[in-house]
Amino acid sequence: VQLVEGGGGLVQPGGSLRLSCAASGFTLDCEHIGWFRQGAGKEREGVSWRSSSDKFTNYAESVKGRFTLSRDNAKNTVYLQMNSLTPEDTAVYFCAARRHPFPDFCPLRPQQWYNNWGQGTQVTVSS
């Protein structure tokens, strides 16, 4: 059971990146998904969440309107499209997953609720 993030890198302010989170050993379409980030010297914070039913998607206020979480079940991968990036978005980004018996269960949960984590991918926004 493994989650592997990718797509991080260095981007100028105003630019875009698409992060990916690929699963092996289990299928993501049955999982609630969360994206979290941790900046240097900061606590890890939630960015976006999606229920396994895809009925509910939530975003932190700081990224609402700029970030989009999507899921490609055929590739067993979830994505975080990030647009209009600012230096404040600089952080290590993590994807997390957890299976729940109710597909519509609210996915907006703290990091402790999620039990499968990727290793993280660095996003740096700088000119």
N, C-alpha and C positions, 0 to 999 in steps of 0.2 A: 504494500500500500504506500503510494508515493505521490506527492505533488511536486511538480517542477515548474518554477516560474521562469519566464524569459522576456526579452524585449526591453529591458532597462537600458539606460545609457545616458549620455550627455546631450542636452538639448538647450537651445537658446530660449529665453523668455518669449512667450507667445507661440512656441512650437507645440508639436504633438508627438505622442508616443502611444503605442499600443502594447500593453503587457499581456502576456499569455500565461495560462496556468494549465498544464497538462497533467492528467491523472493516469496512473498505472496501477493495476491491481484491483481497481474498483471503478464503477461507472459514476460519473459526475451528475448524470441526469436524475439520480435519486438522492442527491445531496443538496442541502442548503449550502450556499456559498457566501463567503465574506472576503472582502479585500481590506487589509489593514496596512498602515504605514508607521514607520518610526524614524523620525528625524534625529540627528545627532543631539544627544543630551536631552531628548524628549521622551515622553511616554508613548507607547504604541497607541494609535488611535484608529477607530473604524472609519472606513472611507465609503464602502458600498456593500450592500447585502442583497441576496436574492433567494427566494424560497425555491424548493425543488420543483414546485408546480409552475414556476416562472410567473405566478400571479402577482407576487409582491417583490418590488425592487425598491430599495431605499438608498439614499445618498446623504452623506454628511453635508451640512450647510455650506461648508467651505469649498465643496467640489460640485455642488448641484448646478446643472446647466453646462458643466464643462466635461464631466466624466460620464461614461456610459459603460455599464456592465452588460455583457452578452454571453451567450452560451452556444457552443456548437457541439451538439450531442454526437454527431457523426465522427467528430475528431476527438471526442472526450476531453474537450478543452473549454475553458472559460477565458474571457478577455476583459480587459479594462482599457477602453479607449480614453485617452487623456488629451484634451485640447486646451488651448489658451493657458499653457503652463506658466507658472510663476516661480520665482526662487523659493517661495514658501512651500511649494510642492516637493522640494528636494527631500528625499527620504529613502529608506529601504522599504520596498513594498512586498507584502506577503499575501498569498492567498490561503484560505482556510476552508475546510469543509466539515460537514457533520450530517449524518443521516438522521432523519426524524420520521416517526411513523405517520405524521400528518403533513402532507405535501404543502398545505397552506399555512402551516405554523409560521408565525412571524419570524423572519430570519434576522431581524435587527437585534442581535444579541452581543454581549461583550465577548472579548477574545477568549475568555476562559470557557465559554460554552462550546467553542469549536475544538474538535479533537484531532483533526488531521491538518498539518501545516506544511507548506513548502519552505524552502531555505531562504527565500527572499531574493529580490533583484533590486539593484541600486538605480535610482533615478536622480539625476543631478540636473538642475535647471540653472544655467549660468551663462552670462555673455562673455 
